[in-house]
Amino acid sequence: MKNANLNSPIADFHPLIGKGSPEALEITEAARETEWHYPSFVADLFLGKLRTDLLLPFPEQSPADREIGDAFLKSLEAFLKAHVDPDEIDRTGQIPPETLAGLARLGCFGMKIPKEYGGLGFSQTNYSRAIQLIGSYCGSTTVWLSAHQSIGAPQPLMLFGTEEQKRRYLPKLAQGTISAFALTELDAGSDPAGMSTTAVPVDNGEAYVINGQKLWCTNGPVAEVLIVMARTPSLTVGGREKKQITAFLVERSAPGFEVVHRCDFMGLKGIQNGVIRFTNVRVPKQNIVWGLGMGLKLALTTLNAGRIAIPAASVGTAKRCLQIVRGWANERKQWGGPIGTHEAVSSKISRMAAETFAMEAMVELTSELVGRKTIDIRLEAAMAKLYCSELCWRIVDDTVQIRGGRGYETANSLRGRGEAPIPVERMLRDSRINLIIEGTSEIMHLFIAREALDAHMRRLNRLLDPRLSIPKRASALLKMGWHYARWYPRLYLPSFGLSVPGNLHATLRSHLRFAQRTSRRLARKLFHGAMRHQAKLAYRQQLLSRLVDVGAELFAISAVCARAQSYQQGDTYPQALELADFFCRQSRRKIAGLFRQLEDNDDRFSTRLAKAVLAGEARWLERGIL
């Protein structure tokens, strides 16, 4: 698919932007990965097809790769216990330099960097395992490392850097030179059209001068190397201005580089995040990464793989919560017995365990699919980020509830009065950001919806493209008609093309067959929504979110069944089948509710009421406050 043009139907509908924002639309559409070179399990789910061949048998980590990961994790765990004090980091807001130096000696800053450039060359699975381990222990340390190599300079350099750029920067970055990614601005976050940082060519294009300011730049206050997004001179295409966003490598030592402010947040007190100002910062043209105008596409592509770090860390947090709750619910006595024996608490514990199992299955599956390099994982990574961050937040919240007053009390306070310093309060503060960073839950819903609709939009775009001749558009119409004449009726055939491997456990087979049938129902509902609302679909964001949530549940069910089957065959995890069954039962009820809400909802009423509140018509509700 070629980049969308503004005279196409896509200009009238875009789930991320909506109607009436052509400039933002043009930039965002041009930055998308517009082709699907490889299959995507999640993309096919939205088309009514469950690709069991992509998840059965479950893509296990190879024994040799696991051995590498096991050895590293053993050293990392020992170092964390001996040299990282999460509560002290939270109290002081600082990670000691000697701790960072020790992490660098272990190779933690170069886990994903290839060995030829001085890194450890880890697979995505081993990297996810490491992030999970650190995420179970210290959120701030997790962010230092993941922001450096998941979304910092190493990832875009590995993907798009020249060989000279890689050899100049990657060895230093692997050894502990801190990096950051500078994209967000005061008025430019998800909407790139508002970007005001500029890079003006000088000396006949041999260098660029950057001016502007970046907000919420993680690792920015201490970074030595940054990937900075800036607007370069626009192009004129078809008589219209086309804005260009370009990525530059900028070093901290450059004159005009200034850290204006270090931000302080609800949680993650030990991270370095701040406002960076560039005043006439001069960079050579050799510091452009990928090419002029490729900056936003670089950013979005980098995030596709980088997003997996958040669900990996979320799994670590969820596992730690489960460990805390298991101990406390057995120890704490109320009403004549341990609180874990009471249904009000046990119902939370069973759900926490099942959801932790599902989260881990999703992360393991997605990480291994990355390693195959034959699967397009942009939707899988987005789904894992959305789903795991949401579940992790609920699990931590339930842990606070089960721990009661001790869950609300800080670890230092607990220690001060002689109790075990279990840091549930800190974990709650630290985990909340996962629903916001690298795409808020709301933006992730809309991003996934846009990609899920891509197959339909491509066909419609070609049909109505005014640049094509009438014969070519007529040919496009015939092809589209033929495609939907075959595709759409199949979505109603209950058994056509539905099959799961015969060696699958009967319980899991039942759930996977449900996922297959429901993927067809999901495809129908998505198609009906597009046909019914057309351009106005952009404004039906709650409808789109429900459909995305159905897709997320189906992805989770599929990952859980595949993972449970592999455990069942190995006979080493006796509760795996029970956990999978319980999770799938819960998930199927959620899906039923989501489908009901597609028709039975108060969306329009809610929108009208929100407009009234925003207009001040319910201001009387705000009386009696300061």
Secondary structure as GFF3:
##gff-version 3
##sequence-region A 1 626
A	DSSP	three_ten_helix	9	11	.	.	.	ID=ss1
A	DSSP	alpha_helix	22	31	.	.	.	ID=ss2
A	DSSP	alpha_helix	41	45	.	.	.	ID=ss3
A	DSSP	three_ten_helix	52	54	.	.	.	ID=ss4
A	DSSP	alpha_helix	63	83	.	.	.	ID=ss5
A	DSSP	alpha_helix	86	92	.	.	.	ID=ss6
A	DSSP	alpha_helix	97	106	.	.	.	ID=ss7
A	DSSP	three_ten_helix	108	110	.	.	.	ID=ss8
A	DSSP	three_ten_helix	115	117	.	.	.	ID=ss9
A	DSSP	alpha_helix	124	135	.	.	.	ID=ss10
A	DSSP	alpha_helix	139	149	.	.	.	ID=ss11
A	DSSP	alpha_helix	154	160	.	.	.	ID=ss12
A	DSSP	alpha_helix	163	175	.	.	.	ID=ss13
A	DSSP	beta_strand	179	182	.	.	.	ID=ss14
A	DSSP	three_ten_helix	192	194	.	.	.	ID=ss15
A	DSSP	beta_strand	198	202	.	.	.	ID=ss16
A	DSSP	beta_strand	207	218	.	.	.	ID=ss17
A	DSSP	three_ten_helix	220	222	.	.	.	ID=ss18
A	DSSP	beta_strand	225	237	.	.	.	ID=ss19
A	DSSP	beta_strand	240	251	.	.	.	ID=ss20
A	DSSP	beta_strand	257	262	.	.	.	ID=ss21
A	DSSP	beta_strand	273	284	.	.	.	ID=ss22
A	DSSP	three_ten_helix	285	287	.	.	.	ID=ss23
A	DSSP	beta_strand	288	289	.	.	.	ID=ss24
A	DSSP	alpha_helix	295	306	.	.	.	ID=ss25
A	DSSP	alpha_helix	309	331	.	.	.	ID=ss26
A	DSSP	beta_strand	333	334	.	.	.	ID=ss27
A	DSSP	beta_strand	337	338	.	.	.	ID=ss28
A	DSSP	three_ten_helix	339	341	.	.	.	ID=ss29
A	DSSP	alpha_helix	343	372	.	.	.	ID=ss30
A	DSSP	alpha_helix	378	403	.	.	.	ID=ss31
A	DSSP	alpha_helix	405	408	.	.	.	ID=ss32
A	DSSP	alpha_helix	411	416	.	.	.	ID=ss33
A	DSSP	alpha_helix	424	431	.	.	.	ID=ss34
A	DSSP	three_ten_helix	432	435	.	.	.	ID=ss35
A	DSSP	alpha_helix	441	452	.	.	.	ID=ss36
A	DSSP	alpha_helix	454	463	.	.	.	ID=ss37
A	DSSP	alpha_helix	470	490	.	.	.	ID=ss38
A	DSSP	alpha_helix	506	533	.	.	.	ID=ss39
A	DSSP	three_ten_helix	534	539	.	.	.	ID=ss40
A	DSSP	alpha_helix	541	570	.	.	.	ID=ss41
A	DSSP	alpha_helix	576	599	.	.	.	ID=ss42
A	DSSP	alpha_helix	603	614	.	.	.	ID=ss43
A	DSSP	three_ten_helix	619	622	.	.	.	ID=ss44
###
